Amino acid sequence: MTMFPTPVDETEARAVQDKLRARVVLHEPGPRPGTGHVTGVDVAYDDERDVVVAAAVVLDGATLDVVAETTAVGRIAFPYVPGLLAFREIPAVLAALESLTVDPGLVICDGYGLAHPRRFGLASHLGVLTGLPVIGVAKNPFTFTYEQPGPRRGDWSPLLDGEEEVGRALRTRDGVKPVFVSVGHRTDLDNACAHTLLLARDFRQPETTRRADALCRRALREATS
């Protein structure tokens, strides 16, 4: 795992993004959907107490049963700046992943990969630092545009920055607003969408995200009570 460089300000943070972006791998398809492990990561904050908690929940890719889960508690080391969210979250996420006793397999972030103004969102950043295949599945399109996909589960439309496709708006439930899928590292977009559909079996968001979100919120309450 690559050491996480801690920037001192926004200028240095953007320089770190530029340096690491060149290491993103886009030519690998990624793990086959429905196999191996899939791991959701998420974070929760208490800004008043300067506390951040990350959770990592490993599911069986075929059954979606929980295989392992862990949390890590840390201090917020970087202010909130749009486009630089990774510098707030990744130190705690790395600590949570490192404490797992099983192979995380494919990692799913509640955020962005290439669907980022600098083409280096949280999913790409985490993938480069860990070497793991990572995708981003976000709840909103950030700064990008898209046409509404068809109304049925599995319908999708390109998420665009001008004419460049940076991800997809993917309908995971009939008649429910889409999620926004983008490649992070060592996966392709078709595979990322296939994984997302398998993981969003009963809800709009992937089960990995739902479980990691619940775990980190619970751990934050315990850490700050």
N, C-alpha and C positions, 0 to 999 in steps of 0.2 A: 504494500500500500504506500502510495506517495505521501510524503509529509505535506500537511496543509499549510500553505504560506499565509500568514496573517498580515493583511495590509494595514498601513497606518492611516490611510485616508482614501477618498473616492478615486483619486487619480491613480494611486498605486493598485487599488482593487481592479480597476479597468485594465491596467497593464498586466496584472496576473491573468485576467480572463483572456487577453490577447495571446499571452504566452501559452496557456494551457489549451486553448481552442485548437491549435494546430495538432494536438494529440488525439482529437476525437476520431474514432474509427466508425466509418459509415458503410463499409463494404461487406460487413458480416450480417447474415440474416438474423442471427440470434437463436436462442433455444426454441425448440418446437413447442407450440402451445399445447397445454394439457399434460406436460411432462415435467419431471424434476420439481424443484422448489421455486416458488415465487414469493418475494418478500416485499411487504409494504413498509415504507418509512414515512414518518410524519413528526411534526414538532408542535409544542405548545409553549406559550410564553407567559411570564408574569413580569411585565416591564417595571412595575413599581418596585419589585424585589430583585430585579435584574437576574431573573432565573429563566433558563430555557431547558425543556425536557424533550428528548427525542425518544421515539419508540421504533422498534423494528419487529415486525411480526412475520414469521415464515409460515407459508401455507404449502400443503401438498398441491401441486399443479393440477392433478387429476380430480381429487376429491374436495379440495378447498378446506380440508381439516387443518387445524393449527398444529404445526410441528414444533415450533419454538417461538419464544418471544422474549424481548429484553428492552430495558430502558437505560437512558443515561441522563444525568443531571449536570448542567453546566451553567456558566455565567454568559450573559449576552456580551459578545466581544466586538460587535460592529453595529452601528446605527442602522435604522431602516432606511434604505435608499432603493427606489424602484430600479429593477434591473440588476441589483447587487444583493439580492436576498440570500444567495448561497453563503455569503460570508457571515451571516447571522446563524445559519442553520447547520452547515456542514460539520463544524467541529463536534457538535453533540451527536449528529447522525453517524459520523465515523466511529465515535466511541460506542454507540449502540451496536453497530454492525460488527465491530471488533470483538464484542463480548458474546456474540452468538457462538454456540457450540456446534452448529451445523452449517453446511454450505448454503449461502442465501440464494444461489441461483440467479434468476432474473429479479432485478429490483425495480419497483414501481414507486415513483415520486408523486406527491400531490403538487405538481408544478410543471415546469417547462423544460424542454431540451433545446432543440434547434428553434422552436417557436419562442424566440427571445431576440430583442433588438440587436444584440451582439452575437447571436447564434450560439450562445453558451449559457443556457439556463442551468438551474439546479441539477437536472437529470444528467446533463452533459458533464458538468463539473464533478458530480459524484462519480460518474462512470470513469472519467480520466484518473481521478485520484485512487480509486479502488481497483480498476481494471475489470470491473464487473459489467455485464450487459445491463443497461438501465433505460427505462422509458419514462416519459412524463405524461401524466393524465391530469389535466387541470379542469377546474370548474368554470372558467371563463376564458375568452379568447385573447386576453391581454390587450395588445394594441393592434391586433390583426383583424382582417375582414374575412367573411365567409357568407355563402348563401345557405339558407336553411336546408339541411338534408331532408330526404323523404321522411315520412312519418313513422316508418317501421324500424324495429330493432335491426341494426346492421347497416342501415342507410348512412351515407356519409357524403361530405362535400369538402373540397380543399380549403385549408386555412391559409390565407394568402397575405404576403407582404408585397404589394404591387402585383407582379405576375409570378413571383416565386412562391412555390408551395413549401410552407414551413411545418405543416402538420395537417391534421384532419379534424373536422367537426364530426363526431361519431355518435349516432343515436344508439344508446344502449337499452332503452326501454321504449315501447310503442308510445308515441304521443308525448314523450317527456323530453325536455330540452337536452341537447347533446352535451357530451364532454369533449375535451380538446386534447387530442393525442399528438405527441411529437416524439421523435427519436432523440434519445440521449447519447448512447454510446453502445457500439457493438450489436445493434439491431437494425432492422429496416422497418419502414412505416407499415407495410402490409402485416408484418409479424406483430408489431406493436398493437395494431388495431385488433388482430385476432386474439391476442392475449387479453386485451381489455374487455372484449365481448365475453370471453370465457369467465373472466373474473367478476364481471358485472352480471351475475346470474339472476339475482333477485332485486337488485337496486340500481339506481343510476350510476353510482360510483363503484369502482372495483372493490371487491371484498377486502383486498389487501389494504386499501386506503381507509375503509371504514373501521377495520379492526385496529390499525395503527393509530388512527385519530382517537378512538375511544381509550386506548391504552395510554397514550401520552397525556391526555387530559386527566385521566385518573391519577397517573403518576405525578402530574403537576400539583394536583390538589393535595396529595400526600406530602410532597416536598415542601409545600408552602403553608401547611396547616400548623 
